[in-house]
């Protein structure tokens, strides 16, 4: 009798597991979506990571770590937030690690070298794959190449969470789903699955610059939690730099974001944006003599799965669309019309973002930011293109100059001008 019962249980086990899996997926799909208010808080110590249920989309996390500017101190806070807070599998980390051994500041080189070892140890302790090691002067244009290369591992139906190591995302839609489910363990993948059911393929949000008391550029510490160290919520980028204050927080693998990760690149612009330019010509990324990155993108791999929606200004696209589809300047495809794929892995093949009021908590404003801004301004403004005329190769040196004037030279954040609040 005992043997018969045991055999019955063994036969029933797969059916029970199947039933539980189906119930979980149905529950996740039916959870209503709304807008919550919560940042997954970092906790001291080691907490067990949240496991994503089967059937949910694969979620990747891309980041870059600057060892020369205290990236090693930021990294444990960062990983706690995303891996333990959102249930992202550490094996799905895509990481670029930068250290410049040729910096003339030997003290900074020594600090960066020590931080480099710490970063490798921290990543290994979480079970992350080996990062892309980049040992030279930082340049966001060169970083863009490494980023695109790493992202080639992702699939078109996957999701990529995109965050620099000082950016801590607050997906308010997930917060609300968790609140309604009365469970803080609902993984980020469940939120992305709910977006896909509504035809949404990317999530954008605004910066909340986090600043220490009194606007001080305080040193980063391993404890307490990073939110406690920088309690003020400010508009440094918006008010002091007057720069773009939005970020592409996550997107499906069918897309890529622009160099500054402000928005998803629209398919109709992809060839112009990623294609090459001559040394005397400013390319689609704002770079003279820009390299050809188009082949590294999904736009080149799945050209027939996109719709190409011409908008104002797109008639100036310099490159034809793939597979003889014409261009926005063609009479057959006038401005304002969509053509190309109407279906595919992404609904209509066009970016469609989620308006959730999501936020990116930005922990950039610590003592090492002064070195970072100074180094990058010197590099960006000194690189000249071949044609002469004294024009910097990288147009975004202007933002670095604003940060130099408003942050580095003053040595603190003006909390009144930056409209800081608790």
N, C-alpha and C positions, 0 to 999 in steps of 0.2 A: 504493500500500500504506500509505504514511504517512497519507494522508488518511482511508483506511478505518479505521485504528487510532484516529486522533484522534476520528472520529465515534463509534466504539464506546465510547470512554472517556466521551465527552460524554453518550451515552445511559445509560451505567451509573452516572454520578455521582449522579443523584437516588436511585437504588436503594441505593447505598452509604450515602448520608446517611440515608435512611430506616432502613436496617438498624442503623446506629450509634445513631440516636436511640432506636429500640425497645430495643436492648440496654442502653442507659444507663438507660432508665426501668425496665426489668425488674430491673436490678442494684440500683437504688435501692429498689425495692419489696421486694426479697428480703432486703435487709440487715437482720439481726436488731436489735431494739431492746433496749438495756439501760441501765445507769446508769453514766456515766463521771464523771471528776473533772478538769475543765479549764476555765479561763477563757480565752477567746480573747484573747491578750495584745496590747496595743498595741505597735507598733513605731515606731522613729524613722524619719523619711523617708517617702517615698511608695511604697506597695506596690500592685501591680495588683489591682483588685477581683476577687472571685470571681464568675464568671458562672453564674447558675442555668440548668439545662438546660431545654429546652422541655418542656411538658407538666406541669411542677410548678406548684403554686399561686402566685398573685401574692402577694408579701409587701410590706406597707407598714410604715413605721416612724413612729410618732407620738412627738413630744417637745415640751417647752416649755423655753425658755431665758430665764433671769432675768438681763438685762444688768446690773442694779444690784448683783448679788452674784457677780461673777466668772464668769458663764455663758460669757463669751467665751473664758476660759482653759480651761474644761471642754470646750467644743464640739469642738476638734480631737481630743482624746483620745476623746470619745464617737463621733465619726464614724469614726475609725479602727477602733474596736472593732466597730461594727455594719456598716459598709459594706465594709471590707476584711476584717474577721474573719468575717463571716457571709454575705457576698455579697448584701446588700440593695442594690437598685438605688437610687442617689441620687435618681432622678426620682420615686421613691415615698415621699419624705419628706413628712410632714405636720408642720409646725413652727409653733408660736406663740411669738413673741418679745415679751417684756414689758420696758418701761422706763417709770418714773414721773417725768415731768418736773416734777411739782408737789410732790415731796418737799421738806420744809423744809430738809433737809440738802443745802446747795448743793454741797458737795464730792462727795457721793454722786451728785447729779444730773449733775455734770460727768463723773464716772467712768462712770456708766451711759450717757451720751451717746456717749462715746468707744468703749465696749464695743459699743454698738449698731452702729456702723459696722464694727467688727471682725467681729461676728457675720454681718452681711450679706455681707462679703467672703469669709469662710470658707465659708458656704453656697454662694455663687456659684462658688467655686473647685472645689467638689465636683460642680457641675452640678445642685444641688438647685433645685426650683421656689421662687418667691418665697414667703416665709413670711407668716403672718398677723401684722401689726404691731399691737400692743396697747399704747397709750400712756396708761396711767393706773395707779392704785393696784392692786396685785395682790390678787386675791380668787379663791380656788379655785372658788367658785360661778360667777363670771363666766368663768373659764377653762374651766369645764365646758361652757358654751355654745359657745365657740369650738372646743373639742375635738370636740364632736358635729357641728358644722357641717363641719369639715375631713374628718371620717370619712365624711361622706355620699358622698365620692368612691369609697369602697371597695365591692366587690361581696360578696354573701353567701357565696361560696365562697373569697374571699380570706382571708388571715391578716393580723392587725394586731399588730405587736410594739409594746408600750406601755412606754415608759421615759422618765422625767424625765431631764434632761441629766446628773444626778449618779447615775444608776442604770445599771449595767453588768451585763447579764444573763449568766448561766452556764447554758446549756441542756445539762445533763449527758447527756441522751439523744443529742444531736448529737455530743457528745464521744466517746461510746462508738461511735456509728456510724462516725465518722472513724477511730477506732482500729482497728476491725475491717476497714475498707476500706483502712487504711494510707494515708490521704489526708487532709490538713488542708484540702483545698479543697472538700470536700463542702458544698454550700450549706445554709443553714438551711431553705430551701424543701423540700429532700429529707426533712428531719426532720418537717416539718409534713405532708408527703404520707404518711409512714409512720403518723403519728397518725390521719389521716383514715381510713386503711384499717382502723383498729381502733375507729372510732367516737368518737374523742376530739376535742374541739373547743376546748379551752383548756388553757393551761399556767400553773400557779401556782408560786410559790416564796417562800422566806423571805429576809429581809434579812440580809446580813452587813455591818455598819457598818464601814467602813474608816477607820482612825485613824492619825495620825502617831506616831512614837516618843514614849513617855512621856505620851501623851494630849494633846500640844500641839495647839492649833488652828492648824496651820501654813498658811502662804500657799500657794495653788496656783501651780504653775509649769508652763511649757510642756514642760519636760524635767527629769529623765528621765521614764520611763513613770509613769503615775499610780499604778500598783500599788506601785512602788518608793517613791513619796513617802508613801504611806499603807499600810505593811505589816501593821499590826495588824488582826485580824478580831474585831470586838466585837459586843456586844448592846446598843447604846445605846438603840434604840427599845424593845427588849424589857425591859431591866433598869432603865434610868433613867427611862423615860417610862411604862412598863407599857401601851403602846399596841399596836395591831394590827401584827404583825410579818410579815404576809404580803402579797404583791402578785400581781395578775394580770399575768403577764409577756407573754402573747400569747393571742389568741383569734380565732376565725373571725369574718368580717364579719357573720354573723347575730346577733352579740351585741355588747353594750357592757358596760364595767365601771362600777362605782359611782364616785361623785365622788372618793373617795380612791384609786381603782384598787386596792382590796383584793380584789375578787372580781367575777365576772361577775354581772350582774343577771339573776335568774331571770325567765322570761317572765310568770309568774303575779303577780309584784310590779311589773312594769314600769310600768303605768299609775299606780299609787299612788306609785311612786318618782319618776317623771318629771313627773307631773301638777302642777298649780298648787295653791297654798294661799293663804288669806287672810292679811292682815297680823297677825292675832291667832292664827293657827293654825300650828303647826309641821308642815311638810310631810314627805313621805317621805324627803327628803334631809337632814332636820334643820334646815330653814331656815324662818323665819317669813316669810310672803309670798313663797314661792318661785315662780319663773317656770315656765311650761309648756314643757318640753323634749321632751315625748312625741313630737311630730311630727318631731323630728330623729332619731329612733331607728329601727332596722330593725323593732322590735317593732310599730310602727304601720304599717309598709309591708308586712310579710309575716305578718299575724296568724294565718292559717290554717296556717302552716308550723311552728307550735310546739305542743308538748304543755304543758298547764297542770297542774302537779303540786302539789296542795294539801298543805302541811305544817303542823305546829303553828304557830299564830300567824297563818296566812294568812287565817283567817276574818275578820280585822280589816281586810282589804284594802278601802279605801274606794271604789275605782273598779271598775265592772263589767268583766269581761273582754270582749275585742273580739267584734263580730259576734253579739251575743246568746248567747254561750257560757255565760252565767251567772256565778256567783262561787263562791268556796270556801265561802261560807256556805249555799249552796243545798242542799236535801235531795238533789237529784239528783247532787251532786258533793261528797260528804262529805270531811272531812279524810283525807288519806292516799291519795286516789284521783287518778289521772291522767285527763285528758280533753283533747279537742282533737286535733291532728294526731298520727298515729302514725308518719308518715314525712315526708320533705321534704328540704330541702337539708342539714339537720343531723339526724343520727340521733335520732329520737323528739322532736326539737325541744327537748331539755333540755340544759343545760350538763353536760358530762362532762369532768372535768379529768384531767391526767396526773400521777401520783404518781411523780415522778422524783428527788426530793430536790434540785430545781433551786434556785439561789441568785441573789439580786440583790445585787451588790456596790455598796454605797451610799457614795458619795464626797461626803457632805454636810458633813463635820466639818472645815472649814477656817476661816481667820480671818474670812471674810466672813459666816459663819453667824450671828454675833452680831447683825449689822445686820438680817439677814433675819428672825430670830426676833423681835427687838424691834419691827420695823415691823409684822409680821403680828399680833402680840399686841395692839398698840395699835389696829389697825384692827378685828380680829375682836371684841374685847371692848367697843369703843365704839359699834358699830353696834346701835342699839336698835330693837325693833319698835314699831309704832304704838300698840299697846295699853298702853304705859307699863310699870310694874312694874320697870323697870330691868333687864330681861333682855336679854343680848346676842343679837343676831339670829343670829349664827353659833355654833352649839353647840361647834364644835371649837376654840374659843379655849382650852379646857381643856388640850389637848395643847401648845399654844404656851406656856401658863403653866408646865407641867412642864419644858419645854425651857429656859425662862427661869431657873427655879430651879436646874436641875441642870447646865446648860451655860454659859449666858451669865454668870450671877452668879459662877460658880466660875472661868470663863475657860479651862477645860480639861475633858477627859473623864477621869473617874475610871476608870482601866483595871482596877482590882480589882472595883468594883461592876459594871462593864460586861462583866466576864468576858472580857477581851481575850486573844487567843492569836495566835501567828504561823501 
